[in-house]
Amino acid sequence: MKKTLTILLTATLMLGSCMHPMKKEDATAAAPHLEKRGNVTQLIVQGQPWLALACELGNSTSSSRDYLAPYWQQLKEAGVNTVLAVVSWEQTEPLEGQYDFTVVDNLLADARAHDMKLALLWFGSWKNGITSYTPTWVKKDTNRFPLAQTPEGKPLPILSTLGDETCKADGKAFAAMMRHLKQKDAEQQTVIMIQMENEVGLHGHPRDYCPLADKAYREPVPQALTDWLTAHRDSLLPETMAAWEANGCKTEGTWEEVFAPADRAAEIFMAWNYASYMDRITAAGKAEYDLPTFVNAWIVQPEDTRPGNYPSGGPQAQNHDIWRAAAPHIDILSPDIYLNDFPEQLDLYARSGNPVFIPESRAGQGGAANAAYAIGAKGAIGYSPFGYERSCSSEANATFHDFYQKAGRIASLILQAQAEGRISAVWLKGSEPMKVKDEMLLGDVRIQCELISSGMRNGGAPQLTGGTYAPDAIGYAIAIRNDDDYLFLGSNVRITFLPADGDGIIGLAKVTEGDFSEKGVWQEGRWLNGDEIQLRYDLLYAVDEGFSGQGLNFGRPEPSFQRVELFKY
């Protein structure tokens, strides 16, 4: 590391904004799409990467333009730049073959009026695994559109994945919506992603027992699946490999002859059928307008003991290989995460190169930490709390509001750093699951982070004692590196530095606080020194441990920026 090296962040911002200049004709040349940049996959809109600081509306909110109207400005002021909104099959095709896209047109007009993007959620055959957003003419014709059944033959309020006519009808309606969308939005690119259905999977039992499903379950596993497993054998997820190895990695046989145990075989059968069904619908839509598509998973809960306790066959982490094999037109397998162990859950959905996008999670301070971790540590395309329009102005969401606003002002820096591998993040929590310390490695510096919720440690002067924090405190930090200059966006955390090679001591040459303008220009505030950065006075102990005794202090839940230039001695 050089002794000192000052990087002008304003210049970096200007450089970032000038990268990949977009020609005027390029605006309509390429639809929104996913693109691999460095080690991350980014969403490209109008030729530039887009960071979706999103929210998902309540499921019925978008069905009424008047109901939604007062929320647009509130969301805009809360830093939201992308709205996830439902478009339902029942509302767009109330009579078979007769389409009404008023909901789509209203969403396009109102999003544009507030300079926001949209991700449309297609609620067709299933929502939360249950069939409730289909048109009346579908609901009433269970002969043409068969329902899933229990082992006793009782019908469930869930369309069977084996209903060929159902899949054709859903796909036809979705394709019509996408055709309309291309006509109305290909140039403006207001809609940047599509969610297919919602939290699909069978409730109650590991598999469907309707006559069509019973017959299919006793037939040989499709060769397309066994061929895919064979071709990808060296990279299969452990959950897939365990189920396949249990019966000797057979490439022929019925579902229970190829996979084991029986419940797992049934779950894989359902995953294949859900994914195949949804891939047919997705392919029909993409043939009209090829936008990035994702599905969202009702994730396995701690109390669940078997498939069917959670929707069996959905895009849960253990089923990702099956979904990849059956649904090549679906781009992202996303988790809806409401559990407290957010990093652990997200790790499961970031495997095998799966792009990271969280369509449903929490807001509040915990949501800010979740979003920071996803964006900074996992290169996420975006993050979205559910039903945020109803609470975005509440005091409980003030720190989430602040995080979105600040992250939005440095979105170009974040996206460039993601692509270049110069960004990381930590997620800290004072209660179950307790995680009060973590570290990042950026360049040749170990960045150690500790949870706090006041500016000082126990006993006043900072020493070796544990950090001071309320049991419910949650903290986070995003770090972006520019050689020896680091930008931090942090909350409830204190930060110290160690050389990665263990040689020498890292000192703080210059520390400043500040903020970014709406146009992303750094506005320097105080120069911090003395009490503001002296975290330890037990210098002999600190030096023996390789520390300078100085560091950064983000001792409040409200997020803030600090820049630090480091040197080594």
Stockholm file with secondary structure:
# STOCKHOLM 1.0

chainA/1-569         MKKTLTILLTATLMLGSCMHPMKKEDATAAAPHLEKRGNVTQLIVQGQPWLALACELGNSTSSSRDYLAPYWQQLKEAGVNTVLAVVSWEQTEPLEGQYDFTVVDNLLADARAHDMKLALLWFGSWKNGITSYTPTWVKKDTNRFPLAQTPEGKPLPILSTLGDETCKADGKAFAAMMRHLKQKDAEQQTVIMIQMENEVGLHGHPRDYCPLADKAYREPVPQALTDWLTAHRDSLLPETMAAWEANGCKTEGTWEEVFAPADRAAEIFMAWNYASYMDRITAAGKAEYDLPTFVNAWIVQPEDTRPGNYPSGGPQAQNHDIWRAAAPHIDILSPDIYLNDFPEQLDLYARSGNPVFIPESRAGQGGAANAAYAIGAKGAIGYSPFGYERSCSSEANATFHDFYQKAGRIASLILQAQAEGRISAVWLKGSEPMKVKDEMLLGDVRIQCELISSGMRNGGAPQLTGGTYAPDAIGYAIAIRNDDDYLFLGSNVRITFLPADGDGIIGLAKVTEGDFSEKGVWQEGRWLNGDEIQLRYDLLYAVDEGFSGQGLNFGRPEPSFQRVELFKY
#=GR chainA/1-569 SS CCSCCCCCHHHHHHHHHHSSCCCGGGGTTSCSEEEEETTEEEEEETTEEECEEEEECCTTGGGCHHHHTTHHHHHHHTTCCEEEEEEEHHHHCSBTTBCCCHHHHHHHHHHHHTTCEEEEEEEEEEETTBCCSSCHHHHTCTTTSCEEECTTCCEEEEECTTCHHHHHHHHHHHHHHHHHHHHHHTTTCCEEEEEEEESCCBSSSSSCCSHHHHHHHTSBCCHHHHHHHHHTGGGCCHHHHHHHHTTTCCSSSBHHHHSCSHHHHHHHHHHHHHHHHHHHHHHHHHHHCCCCEEEEEECCCTTCCSBTTBCBTSSCGGGHHHHHHHCTTCCEEEEECCSSCHHHHHHHHTGGGCCCEEEEECCHHHHHHHHHHHHHHSCCSEEEEBTGGGTTTSGGGHHHHHHHHHHHHTHHHHHHHHHHTCEEEEEEESSSSCBCEEEEEETTEEEEEEECSSSSBTTBSCCSSCCCCCTTCEEEEEEEEETTEEEEEEESEEEEEEETTSCSCEEEEEEEEEEECTTCCEEEEEEECGGGTBCCSCHHHHHHTTCCSBCEEECSSSCEEEEEEEEEC
#=GC SS_cons         CCSCCCCCHHHHHHHHHHSSCCCGGGGTTSCSEEEEETTEEEEEETTEEECEEEEECCTTGGGCHHHHTTHHHHHHHTTCCEEEEEEEHHHHCSBTTBCCCHHHHHHHHHHHHTTCEEEEEEEEEEETTBCCSSCHHHHTCTTTSCEEECTTCCEEEEECTTCHHHHHHHHHHHHHHHHHHHHHHTTTCCEEEEEEEESCCBSSSSSCCSHHHHHHHTSBCCHHHHHHHHHTGGGCCHHHHHHHHTTTCCSSSBHHHHSCSHHHHHHHHHHHHHHHHHHHHHHHHHHHCCCCEEEEEECCCTTCCSBTTBCBTSSCGGGHHHHHHHCTTCCEEEEECCSSCHHHHHHHHTGGGCCCEEEEECCHHHHHHHHHHHHHHSCCSEEEEBTGGGTTTSGGGHHHHHHHHHHHHTHHHHHHHHHHTCEEEEEEESSSSCBCEEEEEETTEEEEEEECSSSSBTTBSCCSSCCCCCTTCEEEEEEEEETTEEEEEEESEEEEEEETTSCSCEEEEEEEEEEECTTCCEEEEEEECGGGTBCCSCHHHHHHTTCCSBCEEECSSSCEEEEEEEEEC
//
